[in-house]
Every structure is written in C-alpha cells, then in structure tokens.
C-alpha cells in the first residue's frame, strides 16, 4: 500500500531517503530544546547567559540559513552539515528563550 504512494509522488521518496539524517537530528534538537530550560530551572543558567546565547544562536542560524540555500552547497554533504547546524542553532535559540520562562534565581540572591 505504501509503495504505490511513494512511486506516485517523488517528493515522498526523496524525504524517505534522508530519514537516516532526519530522525537523529529531530531527537538531538528535542534534547537541546528540553535540556536548556531544565538547566535554567535548576539555576545553572543566568539571565544574561540565556539572553546572549539565544541572540547569538538566532543570528548565527540566520547566517547559516542563508549559507544552506546557496546553489553550490544545496544537495551536497556540506549542505547537509550546514542544515544540521542550522536546526541545532534554531533549537538552541528557542531553548534559551523558553528557558527564560523557567529561570529560577539561585537561593542566596534576592532582594534583602
């Protein structure tokens, strides 16, 4: 039942050929997306660290996205590596900004 669907739409066949990249990448991005807010919840990340890391990752992901779309890079091994880097940077940026919501001040610092 699946084989005729793949034969009728070549886009699905192309996507199925890269599942060896997509599945580990999505697991790694999910790990990054969860690990940063957990570290913020434990008090391991400060507000400036989270903000600057998030902004830096967002800017670098914009640059990496432009680089991934260049004709000489698209569709090659370098393109796959740049795309993986792009997705990891986006996951880091989103994780840092979500981590700001879960951020907890260390117990010794407060308004005294």
Phi and psi in degrees as a GROMACS rama.xvg file:
@    title "Ramachandran Plot"
@    xaxis  label "Phi"
@    yaxis  label "Psi"
@TYPE xy
-78.2205  -35.2728  UNK-2
-59.513  -42.9931  UNK-3
-64.9513  -32.9103  UNK-4
-66.8134  -38.7856  UNK-5
-69.8212  -36.2256  UNK-6
-70.3786  -30.6582  UNK-7
-81.4779  -23.3799  UNK-8
-128.178  105.706  UNK-9
-65.5551  -20.2344  UNK-10
-64.1913  -37.7755  UNK-11
-67.9979  -36.1873  UNK-12
-66.0444  -39.2152  UNK-13
-65.5566  -40.5903  UNK-14
-66.3688  -39.2902  UNK-15
-66.9633  -26.3971  UNK-16
-71.638  -20.6855  UNK-17
-107.596  17.7918  UNK-18
-64.0481  -24.7654  UNK-19
-67.2924  -18.5448  UNK-20
-98.8381  -39.0345  UNK-21
-69.0687  -44.0113  UNK-22
-66.2221  -50.7694  UNK-23
-63.4745  -34.3475  UNK-24
-66.1972  -41.9013  UNK-25
-68.0647  -36.0441  UNK-26
-65.7826  -42.7275  UNK-27
-66.4809  -41.117  UNK-28
-64.9263  -40.1573  UNK-29
-64.2035  -39.015  UNK-30
-61.8492  -45.7362  UNK-31
-64.328  -41.0425  UNK-32
-65.7073  -27.2654  UNK-33
-93.6409  -34.7566  UNK-34
-67.3111  -37.5733  UNK-35
-68.1608  -48.2543  UNK-36
-63.7679  -31.5369  UNK-37
-65.1996  -41.1112  UNK-38
-65.504  -36.533  UNK-39
-67.4895  -36.9421  UNK-40
-65.9806  -33.1478  UNK-41
-81.1805  -6.93045  UNK-42
86.0821  16.0523  UNK-43
-83.2624  -16.2864  UNK-44
-118.564  133.314  UNK-45
-91.1428  169.103  UNK-46
-62.7822  -49.3245  UNK-47
-61.1401  -37.101  UNK-48
-63.0859  -43.7625  UNK-49
-66.7283  -42.7765  UNK-50
-66.1086  -49.3267  UNK-51
-68.2738  -36.6775  UNK-52
-66.1764  -41.7116  UNK-53
-64.7151  -44.7885  UNK-54
-66.0532  -42.3474  UNK-55
-63.3977  -42.4316  UNK-56
-66.3454  -36.226  UNK-57
-66.3059  -43.5675  UNK-58
-66.5979  -44.067  UNK-59
-64.7811  -33.0832  UNK-60
-69.7458  -34.0379  UNK-61
-63.5392  -44.2672  UNK-62
-64.7511  -42.9961  UNK-63
-66.0228  -35.993  UNK-64
-64.2331  -40.2653  UNK-65
-64.3776  -40.112  UNK-66
-67.938  -34.9007  UNK-67
-68.5632  -23.4062  UNK-68
-89.8512  -2.73225  UNK-69
-67.0862  140.895  UNK-70
-58.9871  -36.7276  UNK-71
-74.3476  -16.2356  UNK-72
-101.454  -34.889  UNK-73
-60.9333  128.924  UNK-74
87.6768  -0.795704  UNK-75
-105.046  176.859  UNK-76
-63.3779  -38.158  UNK-77
-61.7479  -37.8156  UNK-78
-64.4291  -39.6684  UNK-79
-65.7053  -41.6894  UNK-80
-64.3424  -42.4527  UNK-81
-65.9483  -37.8197  UNK-82
-66.9533  -39.7176  UNK-83
-62.1862  -43.6488  UNK-84
-61.644  -40.108  UNK-85
-59.852  -48.974  UNK-86
-66.3027  -36.4698  UNK-87
-68.091  -36.9034  UNK-88
-67.961  -39.1128  UNK-89
-65.086  -42.0743  UNK-90
-63.2956  -37.3739  UNK-91
-66.1629  -44.099  UNK-92
-63.1534  -46.2931  UNK-93
-65.6318  -40.6609  UNK-94
-62.191  -38.2945  UNK-95
-67.6423  -41.0978  UNK-96
-73.427  -32.6877  UNK-97
-70.262  -35.2807  UNK-98
-62.9316  -27.0026  UNK-99
-63.4294  -31.6319  UNK-100
-69.9306  -37.2021  UNK-101
-92.4113  1.64347  UNK-102
-62.4266  136.922  UNK-103
-125.407  136.585  UNK-104
-71.4892  145.987  UNK-105
-60.2138  150.151  UNK-106
-61.8488  -28.2572  UNK-107
-81.169  -13.3779  UNK-108
-107.056  128.595  UNK-109
-168.908  178.739  UNK-110
-83.485  102.667  UNK-111
